[in-house]
Amino acid sequence: MTQPVDNAIAKIAAIVAGVSGIRQAPTYPTETQSVDPFAITYVYNGTVNAGVIGSKKMLLSIAVDLYIPRLDLARDMATLTPFLDLITNALLGQVSGSGGLFSGSITTFERLDIEFLPNMTYGAVTMIGYRFLMNNVKLLLAL
């Protein structure tokens, strides 16, 4: 049986993988990537609260980091900037209107923060990118 957090990460990664221009967004990132742009999805931090008897409520911050190798700043920014709208729209679209709530794996999330990552090392390669931090991703679970 798939665990709820694993399932939520897999569903988020699948939505990001469907964004036009993303070449890879695995559920579990590998040590190195051979294609770009790529995205990795992981739990950044969170809290677990006891709910009504027999349940728990998890409020997680789940990060989606988008990377490309840092080669030429102007060209790199031209590649990355369109993803600010594309990824934001894909994630928010899941929790608004007739969105699919990440295939029912997430009840909602509170807000989406975006952070510029100007100098990250991934697999011994200097990368540039953005972090999309989904705050207070709500998972209501039976024990």
Sequence and secondary structure as in RCSB ss.txt:
>XXXX:A:sequence
MTQPVDNAIAKIAAIVAGVSGIRQAPTYPTETQSVDPFAITYVYNGTVNAGVIGSKKMLLSIAVDLYIPRLDLAR
DMATLTPFLDLITNALLGQVSGSGGLFSGSITTFERLDIEFLPNMTYGAVTMIGYRFLMNNVKLLLAL
>XXXX:A:secstr
   HHHHHHHHHHHHHHTSTT  B  SS  S  SSSSEEEEEEEEEEEEE STTEEEEEEEEEEEEEEE S HHH
HHHHHHHHHHHHHHHHHHTTSTT  HHHHT  B SEEEEEEEEEEEETTEEEEEEEEEEEEEEEEEE 
